[in-house]
Amino acid sequence: TVLLVGETGEGKSFIGNLLVGREAFKSSDQSGSVTQDCSKESGTDANLNVEFHVIDSVGLFDTAKSQTQVHEIMAGFAKLVVTGINAIVVVIPGGRFTEDVVQVLDAVEGFFGEDVWAHSIVLYNKTRKTPEEIWLDVTVPSQVDFIEKWRTQKAAICTIPRAVPDANGELRTQALGPHVQALKAAIVGRQGLYAPEAFEQVRRETELLVDKAIARVQLETWRQLMKEQNTLLLDGRLDRRTWEAERDKISAGDATEVSKRERLAALTAAGAIVAGGAVLGAGAAACVEGACVRTAAAKGVERGLWIAGARLREGL
């Protein structure tokens, strides 16, 4: 599982499409965000024999969203990948290490923890530089500071040159092949799953949530359905909103069936003729040892049924 993060409108969706090998994510080279919410797509690389599950995020500093909204979106990512992620690809646009880039990198480090770079690939998009040149670049002080962190934690630096459009305006991505393969190799080279404290907290909350959901369900048929939905949520194959809708549907179905069974059991017990009881005609009521239980009779005849029952007992 790969998480793409970076500024809005700077090529994350394009990179996602390169990783999954198809036009799965909406992409634009224009300013402004096309991706408004978290989306997840998958694709298999036959050469590496690896299936990439790629999550394309909204920009950390989306101009249309407040910082509170952005952090809520980031928390949504954590819920989607509660088991952890294999790699974080941080997209730096146009090879330019601006103050906006610094803010993005600070936000990534703040959210995922200081050791995030050991699980990250820093991708310089639309650049003519090579990774080797970037490692040795000392012209931008703020970049040098991060490069030291990346070197210490053994982060990877990859580059993607600008794709040139053909006569029809379509981007020629074939020439990017070696760069894409280098990026994929760097992703595969990340060791183990990364689950920072933010993810662990979400995982604990989710496990408590699914336990409570199971406890609410009484009948085995519905419990099994609830367990299946819980598994999908814990595996990251179901988002929280869809899971909550399924939970409510299952709980309602379970409650309805339990209620039906209880009513049926009560009617069955009430309808039994015990110790000389009598049936007072169609749509009346069954009388058992002085207890009259209404069946299909209207409320207006209830008193008359009690009297009739008493008289029947006197005649027995």
C-alpha positions in Angstrom: 0.0 0.0 0.0 1.4 3.4 -1.1 0.2 6.7 0.1 0.8 9.8 -2.1 1.0 13.1 -0.4 2.0 16.6 -1.5 0.7 20.0 -2.7 -2.6 20.3 -4.5 -2.6 20.1 -8.3 1.1 19.1 -8.5 0.9 15.7 -10.1 0.0 13.2 -7.4 -2.8 11.7 -9.5 -0.5 11.5 -12.5 2.1 9.6 -10.4 -0.7 7.3 -9.1 -1.6 6.5 -12.7 2.0 5.6 -13.5 2.1 3.3 -10.5 -1.1 1.4 -11.3 -0.4 1.4 -15.0 -3.7 2.9 -16.2 -5.8 6.1 -16.1 -7.4 5.3 -12.7 -7.0 8.7 -11.1 -8.3 12.0 -12.5 -5.3 14.1 -13.3 -4.6 17.7 -14.3 -1.5 19.8 -14.9 -3.5 22.9 -14.2 -3.6 24.6 -10.8 -6.4 23.6 -8.4 -7.3 20.2 -7.1 -9.1 17.6 -9.2 -9.0 15.0 -6.4 -11.3 16.2 -3.7 -11.3 13.1 -1.5 -9.2 10.1 -0.8 -9.3 7.5 -3.5 -7.7 4.1 -3.8 -6.7 2.2 -6.9 -4.7 -1.0 -7.6 -2.6 -2.3 -10.4 -0.1 -5.2 -10.9 3.4 -4.8 -12.3 4.1 -8.1 -14.2 7.8 -7.6 -14.2 8.1 -7.1 -10.5 5.1 -9.5 -9.8 3.8 -6.9 -7.3 0.4 -5.4 -6.9 0.4 -1.8 -5.9 -2.4 -0.4 -3.9 -2.2 3.4 -4.3 -4.0 6.0 -2.2 -4.2 9.4 -3.8 -4.9 12.1 -1.2 -6.2 15.6 -1.4 -3.4 18.2 -1.1 -2.1 18.9 2.4 -2.4 22.6 1.7 -5.5 22.7 -0.4 -6.6 26.3 -1.0 -10.2 25.3 -0.8 -9.9 23.6 2.6 -9.0 24.8 6.1 -6.2 23.2 8.0 -8.8 21.5 10.3 -10.4 19.9 7.2 -7.0 18.8 5.9 -6.1 17.1 9.2 -9.6 15.4 9.2 -8.8 14.1 5.7 -5.4 12.8 6.9 -7.2 11.0 9.7 -9.5 9.5 7.1 -6.4 8.1 5.4 -5.4 6.4 8.7 -8.8 4.8 8.9 -8.5 3.5 5.4 -5.1 1.9 6.1 -5.4 0.9 9.7 -3.0 -2.1 9.1 -0.3 0.3 8.0 1.3 1.4 4.8 4.4 0.1 2.9 5.6 3.4 1.6 4.8 7.2 1.6 5.6 8.9 -1.7 6.0 12.7 -1.1 5.7 14.6 -4.4 7.8 17.7 -4.7 6.5 19.7 -7.8 8.7 20.8 -10.6 11.9 20.1 -8.7 11.4 23.4 -6.9 12.2 23.4 -3.2 10.0 26.3 -2.2 8.6 27.4 1.2 5.3 25.6 0.3 7.3 22.4 -0.1 8.9 22.9 3.3 5.4 23.3 4.9 4.3 20.1 3.3 7.3 18.2 4.5 6.9 19.6 8.0 3.2 18.6 8.0 4.1 15.0 6.8 6.7 14.7 9.6 4.3 16.2 12.2 1.5 13.8 11.3 3.4 10.6 10.7 6.2 11.1 13.2 9.9 11.9 13.0 10.9 8.4 11.7 8.6 8.7 8.7 11.5 9.2 6.2 12.7 5.6 6.7 9.5 4.6 5.0 9.4 7.3 2.4 10.3 8.1 -1.1 10.8 11.7 -2.0 9.8 12.2 -5.6 10.9 15.2 -7.5 8.3 15.5 -10.2 8.8 17.3 -13.6 12.5 17.9 -13.1 15.7 17.6 -15.2 17.8 16.7 -12.2 18.9 13.2 -11.3 18.6 11.7 -7.8 22.4 11.9 -7.5 22.4 15.6 -8.3 19.7 16.3 -5.7 21.6 14.4 -3.0 24.6 16.7 -3.6 22.7 19.9 -4.0 23.6 22.4 -1.3 22.2 25.6 -2.9 19.0 25.7 -0.9 19.6 25.6 2.9 16.1 24.3 3.8 16.6 21.4 1.3 19.9 20.6 2.8 18.3 20.2 6.2 15.8 17.7 4.9 18.4 15.9 2.8 20.4 15.2 6.0 17.3 13.7 7.6 16.6 11.6 4.5 20.2 10.4 4.4 20.2 9.5 8.1 16.9 7.5 7.8 17.9 6.0 4.4 15.0 7.6 2.5 15.0 7.3 -1.2 15.0 10.1 -3.7 13.5 9.5 -7.2 12.8 11.8 -10.1 10.2 11.9 -12.9 11.0 14.3 -15.9 8.2 16.3 -17.5 6.1 14.2 -19.9 5.9 15.7 -23.4 2.5 15.7 -25.2 2.2 14.1 -28.6 0.4 15.6 -31.7 -3.0 14.7 -30.1 -2.1 16.4 -26.8 -1.7 13.1 -25.0 1.3 12.8 -22.7 4.0 10.5 -23.8 4.5 8.4 -20.8 6.5 5.6 -22.5 9.7 7.6 -22.1 9.2 7.8 -18.4 9.4 4.0 -18.1 12.9 3.7 -16.5 12.0 6.5 -14.0 8.7 4.7 -13.0 10.5 1.4 -12.6 13.1 3.1 -10.3 10.2 4.5 -8.3 8.5 1.1 -8.0 11.8 -0.5 -7.0 12.3 2.1 -4.2 8.7 1.4 -3.0 9.3 -2.4 -2.9 12.6 -1.7 -1.1 10.9 -0.1 1.9 11.0 -2.6 4.7 7.9 -3.7 6.6 4.6 -1.9 7.3 4.6 1.6 8.8 2.0 2.2 11.5 2.7 5.4 13.5 0.9 6.2 16.7 -1.9 8.0 14.8 -2.6 4.8 12.9 -2.3 2.7 16.1 -4.9 4.9 17.8 -7.3 4.6 14.9 -6.7 0.8 14.9 -7.6 0.6 18.6 -10.7 2.7 18.2 -11.8 0.7 15.2 -11.3 -2.7 17.0 -13.4 -1.3 19.9 -16.0 -0.1 17.4 -16.3 -3.5 15.7 -16.5 -5.3 19.1 -19.4 -3.1 20.1 -21.1 -3.7 16.8 -20.9 -7.5 17.3 -22.2 -7.2 20.9 -25.3 -5.4 19.6 -26.3 -8.3 17.3 -28.1 -11.3 18.8 -28.9 -13.8 16.0 -26.1 -15.8 14.4 -27.1 -15.0 10.8 -26.7 -11.3 11.4 -23.6 -11.7 13.6 -21.9 -13.5 10.7 -22.8 -10.6 8.3 -21.5 -8.1 10.9 -18.2 -10.1 11.2 -17.7 -10.0 7.4 -18.2 -6.2 7.4 -15.8 -5.8 10.3 -13.2 -7.8 8.5 -13.5 -5.5 5.4 -13.2 -2.4 7.6 -10.1 -3.7 9.5 -8.4 -4.7 6.2 -9.0 -1.3 4.7 -11.3 -2.6 2.0 -14.3 -0.7 3.4 -14.4 3.0 4.4 -15.9 4.0 7.8 -19.0 5.7 6.3 -20.0 2.6 4.3 -19.3 0.3 7.3 -21.5 2.4 9.5 -24.3 2.2 7.0 -24.0 -1.6 6.8 -23.8 -1.8 10.6 -27.0 0.1 11.0 -28.7 -2.0 8.4 -27.6 -5.3 10.0 -28.6 -4.0 13.5 -32.0 -3.1 12.2 -32.5 -6.4 10.5 -31.4 -8.3 13.6 -33.7 -6.3 15.9 -36.6 -6.9 13.5 -36.0 -10.6 13.3 -35.5 -10.9 17.1 -38.8 -9.0 17.6 -40.6 -11.3 15.1 -39.4 -14.4 16.9 -40.4 -13.1 20.3 -43.9 -12.2 19.1 -44.2 -15.6 17.4 -43.2 -17.4 20.5 -45.7 -15.4 22.6 -48.5 -16.1 20.2 -47.6 -19.7 20.0 -47.7 -20.0 23.8 -50.9 -18.0 24.1 -52.6 -20.0 21.4 -52.1 -23.4 23.1 -55.1 -24.9 24.7 -54.2 -25.9 28.2 -56.2 -27.6 30.9 -59.6 -27.4 29.3 -59.3 -23.9 27.8 -61.6 -23.0 25.0 -61.4 -21.2 21.6 -63.9 -18.4 21.3 -64.5 -18.4 17.6 -62.5 -16.9 14.7 -61.0 -13.6 15.5 -61.8 -13.8 19.2 -59.3 -14.8 21.9 -57.8 -17.9 23.6 -58.6 -18.2 27.3 -56.2 -20.2 29.5 -56.8 -20.5 33.2 -58.5 -17.1 33.3 -55.9 -15.4 31.1 -57.3 -14.0 27.9 -54.9 -13.1 25.2 -56.1 -11.1 22.2 -55.4 -12.6 18.7 -57.2 -11.0 15.9 -60.1 -9.5 17.9 -60.6 -5.7 18.2 -59.9 -3.9 21.4 -63.6 -3.2 21.8 -64.6 -6.8 22.5 -62.0 -7.4 25.2 -64.3 -7.0 28.2 -66.9 -9.3 26.6 -64.3 -12.0 26.1 -63.3 -12.0 29.7 -67.0 -12.4 30.7 -67.5 -15.2 28.2 -64.4 -16.9 29.4 -65.6 -16.8 33.0 -69.0 -18.3 32.0 -67.3 -21.1 30.1 -65.3 -22.0 33.2 -68.4 -22.1 35.3 -70.0 -24.5 32.9 -67.0 -26.9 32.9 
